[in-house]
Amino acid sequence: MKNKKLFLLVCMLFISTIFNKLSAQTSNKLMAEQYRPQIHFSPKAHWINDPNGMVYNKGIYHLFFQYHPYSTLWGPMHWGHATSKDMIHWKEGPIAIYPDSIGTIFSGSAVVDEHNTSGLGLNGKAPLVAIFTQHNMEGEKAGTNTFQNQSLAYSNDDGKTWIKYAGNPVIKNPGIKDFRDPKVMWYAPAKKWIMTLATADKVTFYSAPDLKNWTKESEFGKAAGAHGGVWECPDLILLDDKGKSRWVLIVNINPGGPNMGSGTQYFVGEFNGKIFTTIQTDTKWLDYGPDNYAGVTWSNTGKRKILLGWMSNWMYANQVPTEVWRNAMTIPRELKLKNVGTTSFVTSTPVTELSKIVKNQLTVNNIQVNKSLDIADKAGKISLPCRINIAMDTIKDFSFVVCNNLGDTLLIGFNKEKNEYYIDRKKSGKIDFSKGFAAVNVAPRFSKNKKINLSLIFDVSSVELFADDGLTVMTSIYFPSKPYNQIHLNCTDKLNLSTLQYSHLNNIW
């Protein structure tokens, strides 16, 4: 009998080892497919869009996301789930929340209910509570205006499993067609929860003592900001402004972005627990590129505010030329306030945790560029993903030419006369899947400094530009027929670089 048990145990260990090896091989094959991001989160398979339910708890960053598990096209939404200890390396888990009779699971947020105000925690432990929109597709097809409502789910095992609240929906639609994307935060001065909800082309604030019984407080935005499309995925956060706390309202909009399609605007202002007011009169954008949308911040991270966006655009998200998976997330970005003159801006910079995947970093100082500099002459063999940082003492025209030997070319640069940065993907590779994809996207330079600093983070199919300490940001995806393997820095006049830094970035898989 003992020999038989030992034999069975050995067989089970052998089968487990073989299974793990096969699983690793399958995963490696998936992560090596054409255009698969190597330093950004993407699902192993199928469709992904908005980041949802982002919450930090017990040393783990939770990322839930809009997920269609049966297709690479948008469809009935579920909440997928991934976890990370550093926001860089991700482990994808099973589907967290499934549709039910109330509706599919649209965007929303999650919080740590530290004081168990909801009463949903067990044994004195704080539950995780998710707040999301449920979208009733039958109601939409029937032509009603009440097919989107707000519901809850809770977890008492640190996000591994979720239970839908029996009293769903907790906020019923008052008759607004677009009534969605709740972002919830704890407002300590009044000891209540605040929900920021997208309602057509404005934001509506609700409050609740317990996450379950909500009262409408106020509305904002009817006469402020951009209104080229529906407002979506709002977020209300508190940032430091030289020792003073300042409220910032983030609002995504589609269409109506600064370079067509989707975009993310923000408002700097004040919030008293009931009403938000803005101090600005113009429209400001967190990212001027075409491919950062639905960005919201992690909850429960204290004073550090970290935003993650969906790296695509609704103009072409369903048509991009990927086969097994579709779409990805941006690099996480830390948000801060910076004043230029009397104007307040929200800056975005890559999280410092990105340094965990830096390999073979090379820094060269005091370089004079005469018309063109092959980055490989300084850094050796070029391969993506990589990061390039430059600092220059004078403001002049320049462009990075990123290309392969097939002639696919991506241009990234600065136009001094127009005082704007640009990304040109008209000849970047595969561009014919969408009429609006092949374009030159531009962004104004806001810094008054007479020096420029620029950081470019390249993945195999995306670039993120952070200029002037994050005052100007652009995100763009691309699909070269063959991987880019050359990067040149061109200029029309002599260009002096005080610093050039090149870093290879290891893949996160």
Helices and strands as residue ranges (DSSP letters): H 2-31, E 46-57, E 60-68, E 78-84, E 91-92, E 104-112, E 128-135, H 137-141, E 148-155, E 163-164, E 179-187, G 188-190, E 192-199, E 202-208, E 215-220, E 230-241, E 244-254, E 263-271, E 276-278, E 284-287, E 293-297, E 306-310, E 325-326, E 333-340, E 343-350, G 352-357, E 358-369, E 372-374, H 375-379, E 386-392, E 398-403, E 409-415, E 420-427, E 440-444, E 452-459, E 462-467, E 472-477, E 486-490, E 495-505
